Amino acid sequence: MKRFIAGLVAFLMIGGITLADEGMWLPLLVGKQKIKEMKAAGFKLSADDIYSVNHASLKDAIVQFGGGCTGELISDKGLLITNHHCGYGSIQAHSSLDHNYLESGFWAMSPEEELPNPGLTVRFLISMEDVTSMVLSGISDSIAEKNRNSIIDLHIKALTESASKGNNYIIEIDPLFNGNQYFLYKYEEFTDIRLVGAPPSSIGKFGGDTDNWMWPRHTGDFSLFRIYAGKDNKPAAYSPTNVPYRPKKYLEVSIKGINQGDFTLVYGYPGRTQEYIPSYAVQQLIDQTDPSKIALRQTRLQIMGQKMAIDPKIRIMYAAKYASVANGWKKWIGEVRGLTQCNGVQIKEQQEATFAAWVNVDQARSKRFGMLLPQLKQDYQEYAPFSLARDYYREAIGAVEIFKVAAQVEHWAQKIQKQGKLSGVDSLKMNEFMGYLHTFYRNYSPEIDRKVLSTMIDAYFKNTPSQYVPQDMLMAYKNIKSWPDSLAYKFSADQCLWIL
């Protein structure tokens, strides 16, 4: 399931044993697919209480926080709770040697003390709609994959434009089950989000990323934010005159505790699942994909960690970056270990054998699907070097921070050159760009980035199959050792504006 999709997971606790009805279900479809089973397990609400476009429901109290996390409204004045690690970047951005909120925590004692967070967003799901028939209109098995994708893109563009007319909602159309089903999601996005409270990292990040990916956890993993809106209760850019958002619904916090046999519902934005990949893909994860990414991130963590250990200022500046790198690093370590210990490849092979047996007992199925598994095996074998090149590019070249700024500066320089003059650039967009630059350089160490560049670029050229290395990068590599001393590392935000 693709990211940004609200999902549900239900659990039934019996005699201390947790029985999970495994899977994720779209709130829109709960009434058709799962509500009877949920009620039999102890659920006391209706399907409309979970998702409705006609009256307040749980979907109006559950938000997408910061582009990928889940948050929950817990008051009628826009207060929301999310994970500490989801708010970590905002907490870090407000921290300094004089006010180290990462170390000591932060609590606003009044609305005036709540801290704004430029760039942070909260999205409410307004509605969702199955648009599969419209997206796949005119698609057949005989159409070439390239043409298929072009047709789908055109349909998605037309549907998005239609759904956007007459409103300020954000429209996204995402595929499920590798493009066999498509849903349209309509969101309302708020941008004035203020930090209200967070425990010190000794509580909120206890155990670090090791604890984050292990069970049981012992972490007070929470932080508090408040959504602000215009006086009409609609999204508005940050302003001191904005007021706390009045939600359609919020969750009341209970201190009654839980009992064995209680029904538990988990509602949020769960990200992606790779449940349906074949055994060949699982083997590739274990042997190639995860190990290469683990090694690269291990190196980056060592480079950052060495400097953070001796410089308190750098420790604050790079806290969120370090946590982000470590999060994936730890996940992939556990993924390899789990798939190996649980015989993940063998389980997939058993499933594929069952599928092959089902195919072979029917002539029509055999004709249609008989070559599917052999073809998938061949495809993954051919895909392996491309996958390796992609991973090394993302994890090595993508790790160099100054490259990101250079790309942004180049983009804006081309835009300004095309328009002919600086005054022709939208002032609001220019302010956003300058805000990005100031934020970047505020949390940037040239010394760390020089070391990352030197190390990662060596790893990239050493491990990426040469036929997949762009020729211009290969030429640049000849002079790569001189790059760390170039003026690129001495650019300030004001100098970037001068370049533009």
C-alpha positions as CSV (number, residue, x, y, z in Angstrom):
1,M,0.0,0.0,0.0
2,K,1.4,3.3,-1.0
3,R,2.2,6.1,1.5
4,F,-0.4,8.7,2.5
5,I,-3.2,6.2,2.7
6,A,-5.2,6.0,5.9
7,G,-5.2,2.4,7.1
8,L,-6.8,0.4,9.8
9,V,-5.4,-2.6,11.8
10,A,-7.7,-4.3,14.3
11,F,-6.6,-6.5,17.2
12,L,-8.4,-8.7,19.7
13,M,-6.7,-9.4,23.0
14,I,-7.7,-12.7,24.6
15,G,-6.2,-14.2,27.7
16,G,-3.0,-12.1,27.3
17,I,-2.5,-13.3,23.7
18,T,-2.9,-10.8,20.9
19,L,-4.7,-12.1,17.9
20,A,-4.4,-9.8,14.9
21,D,-6.6,-9.8,11.9
22,E,-3.6,-9.1,9.7
23,G,-3.8,-6.4,7.0
24,M,-4.6,-2.8,6.3
25,W,-8.0,-1.6,5.2
26,L,-9.1,1.7,3.7
27,P,-11.6,3.5,6.0
28,L,-13.9,3.9,3.1
29,L,-14.2,0.1,2.6
30,V,-14.5,-1.0,6.2
31,G,-18.3,-1.0,6.1
32,K,-18.2,-3.5,3.2
33,Q,-15.2,-5.6,4.2
34,K,-14.6,-5.8,7.9
35,I,-17.3,-4.2,10.1
36,K,-19.2,-7.5,10.9
37,E,-15.9,-9.1,12.0
38,M,-15.0,-6.1,14.0
39,K,-18.3,-6.0,15.8
40,A,-18.0,-9.7,16.6
41,A,-14.6,-9.0,18.1
42,G,-16.0,-6.2,20.4
43,F,-16.1,-3.1,18.3
44,K,-19.0,-0.8,19.5
45,L,-19.0,1.9,16.8
46,S,-20.5,1.8,13.3
47,A,-18.7,2.0,10.0
48,D,-19.9,5.7,9.6
49,D,-18.2,6.5,12.9
50,I,-14.9,5.5,11.3
51,Y,-15.4,7.2,7.9
52,S,-18.1,9.5,6.7
53,V,-18.3,12.6,4.4
54,N,-21.7,13.6,5.8
55,H,-20.9,13.9,9.5
56,A,-17.9,14.0,11.9
57,S,-16.1,10.7,12.1
58,L,-12.7,9.3,13.2
59,K,-11.1,10.4,9.9
60,D,-11.6,14.0,11.1
61,A,-9.6,13.5,14.2
62,I,-6.7,11.6,12.6
63,V,-4.2,13.6,10.6
64,Q,-1.2,13.2,8.5
65,F,1.6,15.0,10.3
66,G,4.6,16.4,8.6
67,G,4.1,14.5,5.3
68,G,4.4,11.0,6.6
69,C,3.5,10.6,10.3
70,T,0.2,10.2,12.0
71,G,-1.3,12.6,14.6
72,E,-4.4,12.7,16.6
73,L,-6.5,15.7,17.7
74,I,-7.1,15.6,21.4
75,S,-8.9,18.9,22.2
76,D,-11.4,21.3,20.7
77,K,-8.6,23.9,20.3
78,G,-6.5,22.2,17.7
79,L,-4.1,20.4,20.1
80,L,-2.7,17.2,18.6
81,I,-0.4,14.5,19.8
82,T,2.1,12.7,17.6
83,N,5.3,10.7,18.1
84,H,8.4,12.3,19.6
85,H,10.4,11.1,16.6
86,C,7.9,12.7,14.3
87,G,8.3,16.1,16.0
88,Y,12.0,15.6,16.5
89,G,13.0,17.8,13.5
90,S,10.9,20.7,14.8
91,I,12.2,20.3,18.4
92,Q,15.8,20.3,17.0
93,A,15.1,23.4,14.8
94,H,14.2,25.4,17.9
95,S,17.1,24.1,20.0
96,S,20.4,25.9,20.7
97,L,23.2,25.8,23.2
98,D,21.3,28.2,25.3
99,H,17.9,26.5,24.9
100,N,18.5,22.8,24.2
101,Y,15.0,21.5,24.0
102,L,16.2,18.2,22.8
103,E,18.0,17.7,26.1
104,S,15.6,19.4,28.5
105,G,12.3,19.2,26.7
106,F,9.9,22.1,26.0
107,W,6.5,23.1,27.4
108,A,4.6,26.2,26.4
109,M,2.9,27.7,29.4
110,S,0.7,30.0,27.3
111,P,-0.4,30.3,23.7
112,E,2.1,33.1,23.2
113,E,5.0,30.6,24.1
114,E,4.0,28.1,21.4
115,L,6.6,28.0,18.7
116,P,5.9,28.2,14.9
117,N,7.4,25.7,12.5
118,P,7.8,27.0,8.9
119,G,7.4,24.2,6.4
120,L,5.5,21.8,8.8
121,T,2.1,20.7,7.6
122,V,-0.9,18.9,8.8
123,R,-3.4,17.3,6.4
124,F,-7.0,16.2,7.1
125,L,-8.6,13.6,4.8
126,I,-11.7,15.2,3.4
127,S,-12.8,12.2,1.2
128,M,-11.6,9.2,-0.7
129,E,-13.0,7.7,-3.9
130,D,-12.3,4.5,-5.9
131,V,-11.4,5.8,-9.4
132,T,-10.0,2.5,-10.7
133,S,-12.4,2.2,-13.6
134,M,-11.7,5.8,-14.8
135,V,-7.9,5.5,-14.4
136,L,-7.7,2.2,-16.2
137,S,-10.3,3.1,-18.9
138,G,-9.1,1.8,-22.3
139,I,-6.4,-0.4,-20.7
140,S,-6.1,-4.0,-21.8
141,D,-3.5,-6.8,-21.4
142,S,-2.4,-6.2,-25.0
143,I,-1.2,-2.7,-24.5
144,A,2.6,-2.2,-24.1
145,E,3.7,-1.2,-20.6
146,K,5.1,2.2,-21.8
147,N,1.8,3.1,-23.5
148,R,-0.2,1.8,-20.5
149,N,1.6,4.2,-18.2
150,S,1.2,7.1,-20.5
151,I,-2.6,6.5,-20.7
152,I,-2.8,6.2,-16.9
153,D,-0.9,9.4,-16.4
154,L,-3.2,11.3,-18.7
155,H,-6.3,9.9,-16.9
156,I,-4.8,10.8,-13.5
157,K,-4.0,14.3,-14.6
158,A,-7.5,14.9,-15.9
159,L,-9.1,13.5,-12.7
160,T,-6.8,15.6,-10.6
161,E,-7.7,18.8,-12.5
162,S,-11.4,18.0,-12.3
163,A,-11.3,17.3,-8.6
164,S,-9.3,20.5,-7.9
165,K,-11.8,22.9,-9.5
166,G,-13.6,25.3,-7.2
167,N,-11.6,24.4,-4.0
168,N,-8.2,24.7,-2.4
169,Y,-7.9,21.0,-1.5
170,I,-4.8,18.9,-2.3
171,I,-5.7,16.0,-4.6
172,E,-3.7,12.8,-4.8
173,I,-4.4,9.7,-6.8
174,D,-2.4,6.7,-5.6
175,P,-2.2,3.1,-6.8
176,L,-2.8,0.0,-4.7
177,F,-1.7,-3.5,-5.4
178,N,0.9,-2.5,-7.9
179,G,-1.5,-0.4,-10.0
180,N,-4.5,-2.8,-10.0
181,Q,-6.6,-0.3,-8.0
182,Y,-6.5,3.5,-7.8
183,F,-8.0,5.8,-5.2
184,L,-8.4,9.6,-5.2
185,Y,-7.7,11.3,-1.9
186,K,-8.8,14.8,-1.1
187,Y,-6.9,16.6,1.7
188,E,-7.2,20.0,3.5
189,E,-3.7,21.1,4.5
190,F,-2.8,23.5,7.3
191,T,0.6,25.2,7.5
192,D,0.5,27.2,10.8
193,I,1.6,24.4,13.2
194,R,3.1,25.3,16.5
195,L,5.1,23.3,19.0
196,V,3.4,23.1,22.4
197,G,5.3,20.5,24.3
198,A,7.9,17.7,24.2
199,P,9.6,15.6,26.8
200,P,13.4,15.5,27.0
201,S,15.1,13.0,24.7
202,S,15.9,10.9,27.7
203,I,12.2,10.1,27.7
204,G,11.0,10.7,24.1
205,K,14.0,9.0,22.5
206,F,14.9,6.5,25.2
207,G,16.8,3.6,23.6
208,G,17.3,5.5,20.3
209,D,16.5,3.9,17.1
210,T,17.4,0.5,18.5
211,D,14.4,0.8,20.8
212,N,12.2,2.3,18.1
213,W,12.4,-0.9,16.0
214,M,12.3,-3.5,18.9
215,W,9.5,-4.8,21.0
216,P,8.7,-4.2,23.8
217,R,9.4,-0.5,23.7
218,H,10.1,1.6,26.7
219,T,9.9,5.1,25.1
220,G,7.8,8.1,26.0
221,D,7.5,8.6,22.3
222,F,5.2,11.7,22.1
223,S,5.2,15.4,21.3
224,L,2.4,18.0,21.3
225,F,1.6,20.5,18.6
226,R,-1.4,22.8,17.9
227,I,-3.0,23.6,14.5
228,Y,-3.8,27.3,13.9
229,A,-6.2,28.6,11.3
230,G,-7.7,31.9,10.1
231,K,-10.7,33.3,11.8
232,D,-12.9,31.4,9.3
233,N,-11.3,28.1,10.6
234,K,-9.7,27.6,7.2
235,P,-5.9,27.1,6.4
236,A,-3.9,30.3,6.6
237,A,-0.2,31.2,6.4
238,Y,1.4,31.9,9.8
239,S,0.1,35.0,11.5
240,P,0.0,36.2,15.1
241,T,-3.7,36.8,14.6
242,N,-4.5,33.2,13.7
243,V,-6.6,31.2,16.1
244,P,-6.5,27.6,17.3
245,Y,-8.3,25.3,14.8
246,R,-11.7,24.0,15.8
247,P,-11.8,20.4,14.7
248,K,-15.0,18.6,13.6
249,K,-14.0,15.8,15.9
250,Y,-11.3,15.1,18.5
251,L,-10.4,12.1,20.6
252,E,-11.0,12.2,24.4
253,V,-8.0,10.9,26.3
254,S,-9.0,8.2,28.8
255,I,-7.1,7.3,31.9
256,K,-9.2,4.2,32.7
257,G,-6.6,1.8,31.3
258,I,-7.3,-1.4,29.4
259,N,-8.5,-4.9,30.2
260,Q,-7.9,-8.2,28.6
261,G,-10.4,-8.8,25.9
262,D,-10.7,-5.2,24.9
263,F,-11.0,-4.5,21.2
264,T,-8.2,-2.3,19.9
265,L,-8.3,-0.3,16.7
266,V,-5.2,1.3,15.1
267,Y,-6.0,4.1,12.6
268,G,-3.4,6.1,10.8
269,Y,-1.1,6.6,7.8
270,P,0.9,3.4,7.7
271,G,3.2,3.9,4.6
272,R,4.1,1.1,2.3
273,T,3.9,-2.7,2.4
274,Q,6.0,-5.2,0.4
275,E,3.8,-8.1,1.4
276,Y,3.2,-9.3,-2.2
277,I,6.7,-9.3,-3.6
278,P,8.0,-12.7,-4.9
279,S,10.7,-14.9,-3.4
280,Y,13.3,-13.5,-5.8
281,A,12.7,-10.0,-4.5
282,V,13.0,-11.1,-0.9
283,Q,16.3,-12.8,-1.7
284,Q,17.5,-9.6,-3.4
285,L,16.6,-7.6,-0.2
286,I,18.6,-10.0,1.9
287,D,21.6,-10.4,-0.3
288,Q,22.0,-7.0,-2.0
289,T,19.6,-4.2,-1.4
290,D,19.6,-3.9,2.4
291,P,23.3,-4.8,3.0
292,S,24.5,-2.1,0.6
293,K,22.3,0.6,2.2
294,I,23.2,-0.5,5.7
295,A,26.9,-0.2,4.9
296,L,26.5,3.3,3.4
297,R,24.5,4.6,6.3
298,Q,26.8,3.0,8.8
299,T,29.6,5.0,7.3
300,R,27.5,8.3,7.4
301,L,26.6,7.7,11.0
302,Q,30.2,7.2,12.0
303,I,31.2,10.5,10.2
304,M,28.4,12.5,11.9
305,G,28.8,10.7,15.2
306,Q,32.5,11.5,15.6
307,K,32.0,15.2,15.2
308,M,28.8,15.3,17.3
309,A,30.5,13.5,20.1
310,I,33.1,16.4,20.5
311,D,31.1,19.4,19.5
312,P,27.8,20.3,21.4
313,K,26.7,22.7,18.7
314,I,27.1,20.1,16.0
315,R,25.3,17.6,18.2
316,I,22.2,19.8,18.1
317,M,22.6,20.8,14.5
318,Y,22.8,17.2,13.3
319,A,20.5,15.5,15.8
320,A,17.5,15.2,13.4
321,K,19.7,14.3,10.4
322,Y,21.5,11.6,12.5
323,A,18.1,10.2,13.7
324,S,16.8,10.1,10.2
325,V,19.8,8.2,8.8
326,A,19.8,5.8,11.8
327,N,16.1,5.1,11.5
328,G,16.4,3.4,8.1
329,W,19.8,1.8,9.0
330,K,18.3,0.0,12.0
331,K,15.1,-1.0,10.1
332,W,17.1,-2.6,7.3
333,I,19.3,-4.5,9.8
334,G,16.2,-5.9,11.5
335,E,14.6,-6.7,8.1
336,V,17.5,-8.8,7.0
337,R,17.7,-10.6,10.4
338,G,13.9,-11.1,10.5
339,L,13.6,-12.5,7.0
340,T,16.6,-14.8,7.6
341,Q,15.5,-16.1,10.9
342,C,11.9,-16.6,9.8
343,N,12.9,-18.2,6.5
344,G,11.1,-15.5,4.5
345,V,12.4,-16.8,1.1
346,Q,11.3,-20.3,1.8
347,I,7.8,-19.1,2.9
348,K,7.5,-17.2,-0.4
349,E,8.6,-20.2,-2.4
350,Q,5.9,-22.3,-0.7
351,Q,3.3,-19.7,-1.6
352,E,4.6,-19.7,-5.2
353,A,4.4,-23.5,-5.4
354,T,0.8,-23.4,-4.2
355,F,0.1,-20.7,-6.9
356,A,1.8,-22.8,-9.6
357,A,-0.2,-25.8,-8.7
358,W,-3.4,-23.8,-8.9
359,V,-2.4,-22.5,-12.3
360,N,-1.4,-25.9,-13.7
361,V,-4.8,-27.7,-13.0
362,D,-6.6,-25.4,-15.5
363,Q,-5.6,-25.1,-19.1
364,A,-6.8,-21.5,-19.4
365,R,-5.0,-20.4,-16.3
366,S,-1.9,-22.3,-17.4
367,K,-1.9,-20.4,-20.7
368,R,-2.4,-17.1,-19.1
369,F,-0.2,-17.4,-15.9
370,G,2.1,-20.4,-16.6
371,M,5.2,-18.3,-17.5
372,L,4.5,-15.6,-14.8
373,L,6.9,-17.0,-12.1
374,P,9.8,-17.9,-14.5
375,Q,9.4,-14.4,-16.1
376,L,9.5,-12.7,-12.7
377,K,12.7,-14.7,-11.8
378,Q,14.3,-13.5,-15.0
379,D,13.2,-9.9,-14.5
380,Y,14.6,-9.7,-11.0
381,Q,17.9,-11.2,-12.2
382,E,18.1,-8.6,-15.0
383,Y,17.0,-5.9,-12.6
384,A,19.7,-6.6,-9.9
385,P,22.5,-4.3,-11.3
386,F,20.0,-1.5,-12.0
387,S,18.7,-1.8,-8.4
388,L,22.3,-1.7,-7.1
389,A,23.1,1.4,-9.1
390,R,19.9,3.1,-8.0
391,D,20.6,2.3,-4.3
392,Y,24.1,3.6,-4.4
393,Y,23.1,6.8,-6.2
394,R,20.3,7.5,-3.7
395,E,22.3,6.5,-0.6
396,A,25.8,7.8,-1.6
397,I,25.3,10.8,-4.0
398,G,22.0,11.7,-2.3
399,A,23.8,11.9,1.0
400,V,25.9,14.9,0.0
401,E,24.1,17.9,1.3
402,I,25.7,20.6,-0.8
403,F,24.5,18.8,-3.9
404,K,20.9,19.5,-2.9
405,V,21.6,23.2,-2.4
406,A,23.5,23.4,-5.8
407,A,20.4,21.8,-7.5
408,Q,18.1,24.3,-5.9
409,V,20.3,27.3,-6.8
410,E,20.6,26.0,-10.4
411,H,16.8,25.6,-10.6
412,W,16.2,29.1,-9.5
413,A,18.9,30.6,-11.6
414,Q,17.4,29.0,-14.7
415,K,14.0,30.2,-13.7
416,I,15.2,33.8,-13.2
417,Q,17.2,33.7,-16.4
418,K,14.1,32.5,-18.3
419,Q,12.0,35.3,-16.8
420,G,14.7,37.8,-17.5
421,K,14.9,39.6,-14.2
422,L,14.8,39.0,-10.5
423,S,11.7,41.2,-10.0
424,G,9.8,38.9,-12.3
425,V,10.0,36.1,-9.8
426,D,7.1,35.6,-7.5
427,S,8.1,37.3,-4.3
428,L,6.4,34.7,-2.1
429,K,8.2,31.8,-3.8
430,M,11.5,33.7,-3.5
431,N,10.9,34.2,0.2
432,E,10.3,30.4,0.5
433,F,13.5,29.7,-1.3
434,M,15.5,32.1,0.9
435,G,13.9,30.5,3.9
436,Y,15.0,27.1,2.7
437,L,18.6,28.4,2.3
438,H,18.8,30.0,5.7
439,T,17.3,26.8,7.3
440,F,19.8,24.6,5.4
441,Y,22.9,26.6,6.4
442,R,21.7,27.0,10.0
443,N,22.0,23.2,10.4
444,Y,25.0,22.6,8.1
445,S,28.6,21.6,8.8
446,P,31.0,22.0,5.8
447,E,33.5,19.8,7.6
448,I,31.0,16.9,7.9
449,D,29.7,17.3,4.4
450,R,33.3,17.3,2.9
451,K,34.0,14.0,4.7
452,V,30.7,12.5,3.5
453,L,31.4,13.6,0.0
454,S,34.8,12.1,-0.1
455,T,33.7,8.8,1.4
456,M,30.4,8.4,-0.3
457,I,31.7,9.3,-3.8
458,D,34.4,6.7,-3.5
459,A,31.9,4.1,-2.4
460,Y,29.6,5.0,-5.3
461,F,32.3,4.6,-8.0
462,K,33.8,1.5,-6.4
463,N,30.5,-0.4,-6.2
464,T,28.3,0.9,-9.0
465,P,28.5,-1.1,-12.2
466,S,30.4,1.2,-14.6
467,Q,27.9,0.9,-17.4
468,Y,25.3,2.5,-15.2
469,V,27.5,5.5,-14.1
470,P,26.6,8.7,-16.0
471,Q,29.6,9.8,-18.2
472,D,29.6,13.4,-16.9
473,M,29.9,12.0,-13.3
474,L,32.7,9.8,-14.4
475,M,34.6,12.8,-15.8
476,A,33.9,14.8,-12.7
477,Y,35.3,12.0,-10.5
478,K,38.8,12.6,-11.9
479,N,38.8,15.9,-10.1
480,I,36.7,14.9,-7.1
481,K,39.5,15.1,-4.6
482,S,39.7,18.9,-5.2
483,W,36.0,19.5,-4.7
484,P,36.1,19.7,-0.9
485,D,38.2,22.8,-1.0
486,S,36.0,24.5,-3.6
487,L,34.0,27.7,-2.9
488,A,30.8,25.6,-3.0
489,Y,31.3,24.8,0.6
490,K,31.7,28.4,1.6
491,F,28.4,29.7,0.1
492,S,26.2,31.5,2.5
493,A,22.5,32.1,1.9
494,D,23.2,35.7,0.9
495,Q,25.9,34.6,-1.5
496,C,23.4,32.2,-3.1
497,L,21.1,35.1,-3.7
498,W,23.9,37.1,-5.2
499,I,24.6,34.2,-7.6
500,L,21.0,34.2,-8.6
